[in-house]
Amino acid sequence: MIRMRTNRVMRVLVVSGLIAGGMMVGGCTKRPSEEELAKLEETRQAADAAEQKLAELRRERMELESVLQEKQAELQRHEEERDDLQMKMDQR
């Protein structure tokens, strides 16, 4: 009777192990599916587009900062000119 129980437990363990092993082998594939590859490609393209947009925005920012510096220098020159003219007017 103990031997029968042991045999039955062994069979249950072996069958359970085979089922679990089959699930693991059946659940894993050597290659990603076509859907996964398509999602990966879509993600890669989105990342490339985002990087290009970032580079474009950085270039635009540099150009705008350059224009801002020019405008600030121009403003400074005009303010100095205004102050000079104001001084000349006050001296009269």
PDB file as gemmi writes it, atoms N, CA and C in Angstrom:
CRYST1    1.000    1.000    1.000  90.00  90.00  90.00 P 1                      
ATOM      1  N   MET A   1       0.820  -1.182   0.000  1.00  0.00           N  
ATOM      2  CA  MET A   1       0.000   0.000   0.000  1.00  0.00           C  
ATOM      3  C   MET A   1       0.871   1.256   0.000  1.00  0.00           C  
ATOM      4  N   ILE A   2       1.889   1.297   0.799  1.00  0.00           N  
ATOM      5  CA  ILE A   2       2.806   2.430   0.819  1.00  0.00           C  
ATOM      6  C   ILE A   2       3.513   2.542  -0.528  1.00  0.00           C  
ATOM      7  N   ARG A   3       3.860   1.376  -1.092  1.00  0.00           N  
ATOM      8  CA  ARG A   3       4.528   1.360  -2.388  1.00  0.00           C  
ATOM      9  C   ARG A   3       3.601   1.922  -3.469  1.00  0.00           C  
ATOM     10  N   MET A   4       2.309   1.610  -3.434  1.00  0.00           N  
ATOM     11  CA  MET A   4       1.338   2.139  -4.391  1.00  0.00           C  
ATOM     12  C   MET A   4       1.230   3.651  -4.273  1.00  0.00           C  
ATOM     13  N   ARG A   5       1.203   4.112  -3.045  1.00  0.00           N  
ATOM     14  CA  ARG A   5       1.127   5.546  -2.816  1.00  0.00           C  
ATOM     15  C   ARG A   5       2.372   6.232  -3.350  1.00  0.00           C  
ATOM     16  N   THR A   6       3.506   5.670  -3.116  1.00  0.00           N  
ATOM     17  CA  THR A   6       4.761   6.227  -3.591  1.00  0.00           C  
ATOM     18  C   THR A   6       4.773   6.259  -5.112  1.00  0.00           C  
ATOM     19  N   ASN A   7       4.332   5.171  -5.750  1.00  0.00           N  
ATOM     20  CA  ASN A   7       4.266   5.129  -7.206  1.00  0.00           C  
ATOM     21  C   ASN A   7       3.301   6.197  -7.745  1.00  0.00           C  
ATOM     22  N   ARG A   8       2.198   6.324  -7.094  1.00  0.00           N  
ATOM     23  CA  ARG A   8       1.200   7.313  -7.537  1.00  0.00           C  
ATOM     24  C   ARG A   8       1.757   8.729  -7.377  1.00  0.00           C  
ATOM     25  N   VAL A   9       2.408   9.005  -6.249  1.00  0.00           N  
ATOM     26  CA  VAL A   9       3.005  10.329  -6.011  1.00  0.00           C  
ATOM     27  C   VAL A   9       4.091  10.591  -7.046  1.00  0.00           C  
ATOM     28  N   MET A  10       4.900   9.568  -7.327  1.00  0.00           N  
ATOM     29  CA  MET A  10       5.966   9.712  -8.326  1.00  0.00           C  
ATOM     30  C   MET A  10       5.373  10.021  -9.702  1.00  0.00           C  
ATOM     31  N   ARG A  11       4.317   9.295 -10.056  1.00  0.00           N  
ATOM     32  CA  ARG A  11       3.678   9.541 -11.358  1.00  0.00           C  
ATOM     33  C   ARG A  11       3.125  10.962 -11.436  1.00  0.00           C  
ATOM     34  N   VAL A  12       2.482  11.409 -10.362  1.00  0.00           N  
ATOM     35  CA  VAL A  12       1.925  12.762 -10.331  1.00  0.00           C  
ATOM     36  C   VAL A  12       3.049  13.787 -10.470  1.00  0.00           C  
ATOM     37  N   LEU A  13       4.156  13.568  -9.779  1.00  0.00           N  
ATOM     38  CA  LEU A  13       5.287  14.488  -9.867  1.00  0.00           C  
ATOM     39  C   LEU A  13       5.896  14.501 -11.272  1.00  0.00           C  
ATOM     40  N   VAL A  14       6.047  13.324 -11.866  1.00  0.00           N  
ATOM     41  CA  VAL A  14       6.623  13.231 -13.215  1.00  0.00           C  
ATOM     42  C   VAL A  14       5.702  13.911 -14.221  1.00  0.00           C  
ATOM     43  N   VAL A  15       4.404  13.606 -14.140  1.00  0.00           N  
ATOM     44  CA  VAL A  15       3.455  14.218 -15.073  1.00  0.00           C  
ATOM     45  C   VAL A  15       3.415  15.731 -14.868  1.00  0.00           C  
ATOM     46  N   SER A  16       3.401  16.172 -13.629  1.00  0.00           N  
ATOM     47  CA  SER A  16       3.402  17.614 -13.349  1.00  0.00           C  
ATOM     48  C   SER A  16       4.659  18.270 -13.897  1.00  0.00           C  
ATOM     49  N   GLY A  17       5.793  17.602 -13.708  1.00  0.00           N  
ATOM     50  CA  GLY A  17       7.053  18.131 -14.229  1.00  0.00           C  
ATOM     51  C   GLY A  17       7.049  18.227 -15.741  1.00  0.00           C  
ATOM     52  N   LEU A  18       6.512  17.206 -16.404  1.00  0.00           N  
ATOM     53  CA  LEU A  18       6.434  17.228 -17.859  1.00  0.00           C  
ATOM     54  C   LEU A  18       5.508  18.336 -18.355  1.00  0.00           C  
ATOM     55  N   ILE A  19       4.395  18.493 -17.676  1.00  0.00           N  
ATOM     56  CA  ILE A  19       3.452  19.554 -18.065  1.00  0.00           C  
ATOM     57  C   ILE A  19       4.091  20.923 -17.866  1.00  0.00           C  
ATOM     58  N   ALA A  20       4.714  21.119 -16.712  1.00  0.00           N  
ATOM     59  CA  ALA A  20       5.364  22.401 -16.441  1.00  0.00           C  
ATOM     60  C   ALA A  20       6.492  22.647 -17.441  1.00  0.00           C  
ATOM     61  N   GLY A  21       7.279  21.637 -17.717  1.00  0.00           N  
ATOM     62  CA  GLY A  21       8.352  21.774 -18.706  1.00  0.00           C  
ATOM     63  C   GLY A  21       7.810  22.069 -20.089  1.00  0.00           C  
ATOM     64  N   GLY A  22       6.730  21.424 -20.443  1.00  0.00           N  
ATOM     65  CA  GLY A  22       6.106  21.675 -21.747  1.00  0.00           C  
ATOM     66  C   GLY A  22       5.571  23.087 -21.853  1.00  0.00           C  
ATOM     67  N   MET A  23       5.039  23.600 -20.763  1.00  0.00           N  
ATOM     68  CA  MET A  23       4.551  24.976 -20.768  1.00  0.00           C  
ATOM     69  C   MET A  23       5.704  25.954 -20.935  1.00  0.00           C  
ATOM     70  N   MET A  24       6.799  25.682 -20.280  1.00  0.00           N  
ATOM     71  CA  MET A  24       7.952  26.568 -20.379  1.00  0.00           C  
ATOM     72  C   MET A  24       8.534  26.538 -21.784  1.00  0.00           C  
ATOM     73  N   VAL A  25       8.657  25.366 -22.346  1.00  0.00           N  
ATOM     74  CA  VAL A  25       9.208  25.247 -23.692  1.00  0.00           C  
ATOM     75  C   VAL A  25       8.231  25.803 -24.708  1.00  0.00           C  
ATOM     76  N   GLY A  26       6.965  25.504 -24.542  1.00  0.00           N  
ATOM     77  CA  GLY A  26       5.953  25.984 -25.480  1.00  0.00           C  
ATOM     78  C   GLY A  26       5.725  27.477 -25.368  1.00  0.00           C  
ATOM     79  N   GLY A  27       5.935  28.042 -24.192  1.00  0.00           N  
ATOM     80  CA  GLY A  27       5.711  29.464 -23.979  1.00  0.00           C  
ATOM     81  C   GLY A  27       6.840  30.324 -24.486  1.00  0.00           C  
ATOM     82  N   CYS A  28       8.011  29.799 -24.625  1.00  0.00           N  
ATOM     83  CA  CYS A  28       9.160  30.571 -25.080  1.00  0.00           C  
ATOM     84  C   CYS A  28       9.437  30.245 -26.545  1.00  0.00           C  
ATOM     85  N   THR A  29       9.736  31.266 -27.287  1.00  0.00           N  
ATOM     86  CA  THR A  29      10.084  31.048 -28.682  1.00  0.00           C  
ATOM     87  C   THR A  29      11.509  31.487 -28.915  1.00  0.00           C  
ATOM     88  N   LYS A  30      12.095  30.977 -29.957  1.00  0.00           N  
ATOM     89  CA  LYS A  30      13.467  31.357 -30.267  1.00  0.00           C  
ATOM     90  C   LYS A  30      13.526  32.742 -30.888  1.00  0.00           C  
ATOM     91  N   ARG A  31      12.465  33.135 -31.588  1.00  0.00           N  
ATOM     92  CA  ARG A  31      12.412  34.422 -32.256  1.00  0.00           C  
ATOM     93  C   ARG A  31      11.176  35.185 -31.804  1.00  0.00           C  
ATOM     94  N   PRO A  32      11.253  36.516 -31.845  1.00  0.00           N  
ATOM     95  CA  PRO A  32      10.049  37.283 -31.532  1.00  0.00           C  
ATOM     96  C   PRO A  32       9.017  37.122 -32.645  1.00  0.00           C  
ATOM     97  N   SER A  33       7.780  37.300 -32.290  1.00  0.00           N  
ATOM     98  CA  SER A  33       6.699  37.164 -33.274  1.00  0.00           C  
ATOM     99  C   SER A  33       6.731  38.348 -34.240  1.00  0.00           C  
ATOM    100  N   GLU A  34       5.999  38.236 -35.333  1.00  0.00           N  
ATOM    101  CA  GLU A  34       5.921  39.323 -36.312  1.00  0.00           C  
ATOM    102  C   GLU A  34       5.320  40.575 -35.670  1.00  0.00           C  
ATOM    103  N   GLU A  35       4.336  40.356 -34.800  1.00  0.00           N  
ATOM    104  CA  GLU A  35       3.713  41.490 -34.115  1.00  0.00           C  
ATOM    105  C   GLU A  35       4.727  42.205 -33.222  1.00  0.00           C  
ATOM    106  N   GLU A  36       5.523  41.433 -32.497  1.00  0.00           N  
ATOM    107  CA  GLU A  36       6.546  42.029 -31.639  1.00  0.00           C  
ATOM    108  C   GLU A  36       7.589  42.761 -32.467  1.00  0.00           C  
ATOM    109  N   LEU A  37       7.981  42.191 -33.603  1.00  0.00           N  
ATOM    110  CA  LEU A  37       8.942  42.856 -34.485  1.00  0.00           C  
ATOM    111  C   LEU A  37       8.362  44.148 -35.040  1.00  0.00           C  
ATOM    112  N   ALA A  38       7.083  44.134 -35.389  1.00  0.00           N  
ATOM    113  CA  ALA A  38       6.437  45.339 -35.909  1.00  0.00           C  
ATOM    114  C   ALA A  38       6.394  46.429 -34.831  1.00  0.00           C  
ATOM    115  N   LYS A  39       6.065  46.047 -33.603  1.00  0.00           N  
ATOM    116  CA  LYS A  39       6.033  47.018 -32.503  1.00  0.00           C  
ATOM    117  C   LYS A  39       7.430  47.567 -32.239  1.00  0.00           C  
ATOM    118  N   LEU A  40       8.423  46.704 -32.294  1.00  0.00           N  
ATOM    119  CA  LEU A  40       9.801  47.134 -32.085  1.00  0.00           C  
ATOM    120  C   LEU A  40      10.224  48.126 -33.164  1.00  0.00           C  
ATOM    121  N   GLU A  41       9.894  47.843 -34.405  1.00  0.00           N  
ATOM    122  CA  GLU A  41      10.229  48.741 -35.518  1.00  0.00           C  
ATOM    123  C   GLU A  41       9.500  50.074 -35.370  1.00  0.00           C  
ATOM    124  N   GLU A  42       8.231  50.021 -34.986  1.00  0.00           N  
ATOM    125  CA  GLU A  42       7.447  51.240 -34.781  1.00  0.00           C  
ATOM    126  C   GLU A  42       8.063  52.085 -33.666  1.00  0.00           C  
ATOM    127  N   THR A  43       8.479  51.425 -32.600  1.00  0.00           N  
ATOM    128  CA  THR A  43       9.105  52.125 -31.482  1.00  0.00           C  
ATOM    129  C   THR A  43      10.425  52.738 -31.907  1.00  0.00           C  
ATOM    130  N   ARG A  44      11.199  52.001 -32.703  1.00  0.00           N  
ATOM    131  CA  ARG A  44      12.484  52.517 -33.180  1.00  0.00           C  
ATOM    132  C   ARG A  44      12.276  53.746 -34.060  1.00  0.00           C  
ATOM    133  N   GLN A  45      11.282  53.690 -34.935  1.00  0.00           N  
ATOM    134  CA  GLN A  45      10.991  54.823 -35.810  1.00  0.00           C  
ATOM    135  C   GLN A  45      10.531  56.034 -35.006  1.00  0.00           C  
ATOM    136  N   ALA A  46       9.734  55.789 -33.981  1.00  0.00           N  
ATOM    137  CA  ALA A  46       9.275  56.890 -33.125  1.00  0.00           C  
ATOM    138  C   ALA A  46      10.459  57.514 -32.385  1.00  0.00           C  
ATOM    139  N   ALA A  47      11.386  56.686 -31.926  1.00  0.00           N  
ATOM    140  CA  ALA A  47      12.572  57.197 -31.235  1.00  0.00           C  
ATOM    141  C   ALA A  47      13.436  58.010 -32.199  1.00  0.00           C  
ATOM    142  N   ASP A  48      13.609  57.521 -33.424  1.00  0.00           N  
ATOM    143  CA  ASP A  48      14.385  58.260 -34.427  1.00  0.00           C  
ATOM    144  C   ASP A  48      13.738  59.608 -34.722  1.00  0.00           C  
ATOM    145  N   ALA A  49      12.425  59.609 -34.891  1.00  0.00           N  
ATOM    146  CA  ALA A  49      11.709  60.851 -35.171  1.00  0.00           C  
ATOM    147  C   ALA A  49      11.850  61.830 -34.004  1.00  0.00           C  
ATOM    148  N   ALA A  50      11.766  61.318 -32.791  1.00  0.00           N  
ATOM    149  CA  ALA A  50      11.906  62.178 -31.613  1.00  0.00           C  
ATOM    150  C   ALA A  50      13.309  62.759 -31.534  1.00  0.00           C  
ATOM    151  N   GLU A  51      14.325  61.967 -31.858  1.00  0.00           N  
ATOM    152  CA  GLU A  51      15.701  62.460 -31.840  1.00  0.00           C  
ATOM    153  C   GLU A  51      15.911  63.525 -32.910  1.00  0.00           C  
ATOM    154  N   GLN A  52      15.325  63.341 -34.080  1.00  0.00           N  
ATOM    155  CA  GLN A  52      15.432  64.341 -35.144  1.00  0.00           C  
ATOM    156  C   GLN A  52      14.739  65.637 -34.728  1.00  0.00           C  
ATOM    157  N   LYS A  53      13.577  65.517 -34.127  1.00  0.00           N  
ATOM    158  CA  LYS A  53      12.848  66.698 -33.669  1.00  0.00           C  
ATOM    159  C   LYS A  53      13.644  67.424 -32.596  1.00  0.00           C  
ATOM    160  N   LEU A  54      14.263  66.680 -31.696  1.00  0.00           N  
ATOM    161  CA  LEU A  54      15.085  67.277 -30.645  1.00  0.00           C  
ATOM    162  C   LEU A  54      16.250  68.045 -31.258  1.00  0.00           C  
ATOM    163  N   ALA A  55      16.923  67.449 -32.238  1.00  0.00           N  
ATOM    164  CA  ALA A  55      18.051  68.119 -32.897  1.00  0.00           C  
ATOM    165  C   ALA A  55      17.572  69.395 -33.595  1.00  0.00           C  
ATOM    166  N   GLU A  56      16.421  69.311 -34.258  1.00  0.00           N  
ATOM    167  CA  GLU A  56      15.856  70.479 -34.944  1.00  0.00           C  
ATOM    168  C   GLU A  56      15.537  71.593 -33.950  1.00  0.00           C  
ATOM    169  N   LEU A  57      14.930  71.228 -32.821  1.00  0.00           N  
ATOM    170  CA  LEU A  57      14.582  72.222 -31.806  1.00  0.00           C  
ATOM    171  C   LEU A  57      15.829  72.827 -31.172  1.00  0.00           C  
ATOM    172  N   ARG A  58      16.871  72.034 -31.000  1.00  0.00           N  
ATOM    173  CA  ARG A  58      18.122  72.573 -30.444  1.00  0.00           C  
ATOM    174  C   ARG A  58      18.743  73.583 -31.405  1.00  0.00           C  
ATOM    175  N   ARG A  59      18.728  73.257 -32.711  1.00  0.00           N  
ATOM    176  CA  ARG A  59      19.256  74.210 -33.704  1.00  0.00           C  
ATOM    177  C   ARG A  59      18.453  75.506 -33.677  1.00  0.00           C  
ATOM    178  N   GLU A  60      17.127  75.365 -33.624  1.00  0.00           N  
ATOM    179  CA  GLU A  60      16.262  76.545 -33.591  1.00  0.00           C  
ATOM    180  C   GLU A  60      16.535  77.381 -32.341  1.00  0.00           C  
ATOM    181  N   ARG A  61      16.728  76.707 -31.221  1.00  0.00           N  
ATOM    182  CA  ARG A  61      17.010  77.428 -29.974  1.00  0.00           C  
ATOM    183  C   ARG A  61      18.319  78.195 -30.079  1.00  0.00           C  
ATOM    184  N   MET A  62      19.339  77.566 -30.653  1.00  0.00           N  
ATOM    185  CA  MET A  62      20.626  78.247 -30.807  1.00  0.00           C  
ATOM    186  C   MET A  62      20.475  79.484 -31.699  1.00  0.00           C  
ATOM    187  N   GLU A  63      19.712  79.353 -32.788  1.00  0.00           N  
ATOM    188  CA  GLU A  63      19.483  80.492 -33.676  1.00  0.00           C  
ATOM    189  C   GLU A  63      18.746  81.610 -32.946  1.00  0.00           C  
ATOM    190  N   LEU A  64      17.725  81.233 -32.172  1.00  0.00           N  
ATOM    191  CA  LEU A  64      16.959  82.243 -31.444  1.00  0.00           C  
ATOM    192  C   LEU A  64      17.796  82.921 -30.358  1.00  0.00           C  
ATOM    193  N   GLU A  65      18.663  82.163 -29.713  1.00  0.00           N  
ATOM    194  CA  GLU A  65      19.537  82.764 -28.706  1.00  0.00           C  
ATOM    195  C   GLU A  65      20.506  83.739 -29.356  1.00  0.00           C  
ATOM    196  N   SER A  66      20.962  83.403 -30.553  1.00  0.00           N  
ATOM    197  CA  SER A  66      21.851  84.301 -31.290  1.00  0.00           C  
ATOM    198  C   SER A  66      21.116  85.593 -31.657  1.00  0.00           C  
ATOM    199  N   VAL A  67      19.892  85.457 -32.141  1.00  0.00           N  
ATOM    200  CA  VAL A  67      19.086  86.638 -32.483  1.00  0.00           C  
ATOM    201  C   VAL A  67      18.835  87.476 -31.228  1.00  0.00           C  
ATOM    202  N   LEU A  68      18.565  86.814 -30.119  1.00  0.00           N  
ATOM    203  CA  LEU A  68      18.316  87.525 -28.860  1.00  0.00           C  
ATOM    204  C   LEU A  68      19.547  88.327 -28.449  1.00  0.00           C  
ATOM    205  N   GLN A  69      20.716  87.720 -28.559  1.00  0.00           N  
ATOM    206  CA  GLN A  69      21.947  88.440 -28.201  1.00  0.00           C  
ATOM    207  C   GLN A  69      22.146  89.659 -29.104  1.00  0.00           C  
ATOM    208  N   GLU A  70      21.870  89.505 -30.393  1.00  0.00           N  
ATOM    209  CA  GLU A  70      21.987  90.632 -31.318  1.00  0.00           C  
ATOM    210  C   GLU A  70      21.022  91.744 -30.934  1.00  0.00           C  
ATOM    211  N   LYS A  71      19.788  91.368 -30.620  1.00  0.00           N  
ATOM    212  CA  LYS A  71      18.776  92.353 -30.243  1.00  0.00           C  
ATOM    213  C   LYS A  71      19.136  93.045 -28.928  1.00  0.00           C  
ATOM    214  N   GLN A  72      19.684  92.291 -27.991  1.00  0.00           N  
ATOM    215  CA  GLN A  72      20.085  92.898 -26.720  1.00  0.00           C  
ATOM    216  C   GLN A  72      21.233  93.878 -26.931  1.00  0.00           C  
ATOM    217  N   ALA A  73      22.177  93.517 -27.811  1.00  0.00           N  
ATOM    218  CA  ALA A  73      23.284  94.422 -28.120  1.00  0.00           C  
ATOM    219  C   ALA A  73      22.759  95.679 -28.813  1.00  0.00           C  
ATOM    220  N   GLU A  74      21.805  95.496 -29.731  1.00  0.00           N  
ATOM    221  CA  GLU A  74      21.203  96.636 -30.419  1.00  0.00           C  
ATOM    222  C   GLU A  74      20.471  97.537 -29.433  1.00  0.00           C  
ATOM    223  N   LEU A  75      19.740  96.943 -28.513  1.00  0.00           N  
ATOM    224  CA  LEU A  75      19.038  97.707 -27.485  1.00  0.00           C  
ATOM    225  C   LEU A  75      20.034  98.495 -26.641  1.00  0.00           C  
ATOM    226  N   GLN A  76      21.110  97.867 -26.273  1.00  0.00           N  
ATOM    227  CA  GLN A  76      22.137  98.533 -25.463  1.00  0.00           C  
ATOM    228  C   GLN A  76      22.692  99.754 -26.216  1.00  0.00           C  
ATOM    229  N   ARG A  77      22.954  99.569 -27.512  1.00  0.00           N  
ATOM    230  CA  ARG A  77      23.475 100.686 -28.319  1.00  0.00           C  
ATOM    231  C   ARG A  77      22.455 101.823 -28.379  1.00  0.00           C  
ATOM    232  N   HIS A  78      21.187 101.486 -28.581  1.00  0.00           N  
ATOM    233  CA  HIS A  78      20.145 102.512 -28.651  1.00  0.00           C  
ATOM    234  C   HIS A  78      19.966 103.223 -27.306  1.00  0.00           C  
ATOM    235  N   GLU A  79      20.070 102.482 -26.223  1.00  0.00           N  
ATOM    236  CA  GLU A  79      19.953 103.109 -24.903  1.00  0.00           C  
ATOM    237  C   GLU A  79      21.117 104.065 -24.653  1.00  0.00           C  
ATOM    238  N   GLU A  80      22.312 103.660 -25.069  1.00  0.00           N  
ATOM    239  CA  GLU A  80      23.481 104.537 -24.911  1.00  0.00           C  
ATOM    240  C   GLU A  80      23.314 105.789 -25.762  1.00  0.00           C  
ATOM    241  N   GLU A  81      22.816 105.597 -26.978  1.00  0.00           N  
ATOM    242  CA  GLU A  81      22.586 106.738 -27.864  1.00  0.00           C  
ATOM    243  C   GLU A  81      21.537 107.669 -27.262  1.00  0.00           C  
ATOM    244  N   ARG A  82      20.483 107.100 -26.712  1.00  0.00           N  
ATOM    245  CA  ARG A  82      19.435 107.894 -26.064  1.00  0.00           C  
ATOM    246  C   ARG A  82      20.005 108.691 -24.895  1.00  0.00           C  
ATOM    247  N   ASP A  83      20.815 108.018 -24.082  1.00  0.00           N  
ATOM    248  CA  ASP A  83      21.411 108.699 -22.924  1.00  0.00           C  
ATOM    249  C   ASP A  83      22.318 109.836 -23.372  1.00  0.00           C  
ATOM    250  N   ASP A  84      23.102 109.599 -24.434  1.00  0.00           N  
ATOM    251  CA  ASP A  84      23.980 110.654 -24.962  1.00  0.00           C  
ATOM    252  C   ASP A  84      23.164 111.837 -25.448  1.00  0.00           C  
ATOM    253  N   LEU A  85      22.107 111.564 -26.200  1.00  0.00           N  
ATOM    254  CA  LEU A  85      21.256 112.647 -26.693  1.00  0.00           C  
ATOM    255  C   LEU A  85      20.571 113.378 -25.548  1.00  0.00           C  
ATOM    256  N   GLN A  86      20.157 112.645 -24.531  1.00  0.00           N  
ATOM    257  CA  GLN A  86      19.514 113.252 -23.371  1.00  0.00           C  
ATOM    258  C   GLN A  86      20.495 114.163 -22.654  1.00  0.00           C  
ATOM    259  N   MET A  87      21.738 113.735 -22.519  1.00  0.00           N  
ATOM    260  CA  MET A  87      22.759 114.554 -21.871  1.00  0.00           C  
ATOM    261  C   MET A  87      23.003 115.835 -22.673  1.00  0.00           C  
ATOM    262  N   LYS A  88      23.053 115.704 -23.982  1.00  0.00           N  
ATOM    263  CA  LYS A  88      23.288 116.874 -24.833  1.00  0.00           C  
ATOM    264  C   LYS A  88      22.119 117.846 -24.721  1.00  0.00           C  
ATOM    265  N   MET A  89      20.910 117.296 -24.649  1.00  0.00           N  
ATOM    266  CA  MET A  89      19.734 118.154 -24.516  1.00  0.00           C  
ATOM    267  C   MET A  89      19.728 118.863 -23.166  1.00  0.00           C  
ATOM    268  N   ASP A  90      20.165 118.160 -22.129  1.00  0.00           N  
ATOM    269  CA  ASP A  90      20.189 118.758 -20.789  1.00  0.00           C  
ATOM    270  C   ASP A  90      21.251 119.850 -20.694  1.00  0.00           C  
ATOM    271  N   GLN A  91      22.323 119.730 -21.460  1.00  0.00           N  
ATOM    272  CA  GLN A  91      23.411 120.714 -21.423  1.00  0.00           C  
ATOM    273  C   GLN A  91      23.014 122.001 -22.128  1.00  0.00           C  
ATOM    274  N   ARG A  92      22.067 122.017 -22.949  1.00  0.00           N  
ATOM    275  CA  ARG A  92      21.648 123.212 -23.682  1.00  0.00           C  
ATOM    276  C   ARG A  92      20.909 124.143 -22.817  1.00  0.00           C  
TER     277      ARG A  92                                                      
END                                                                             
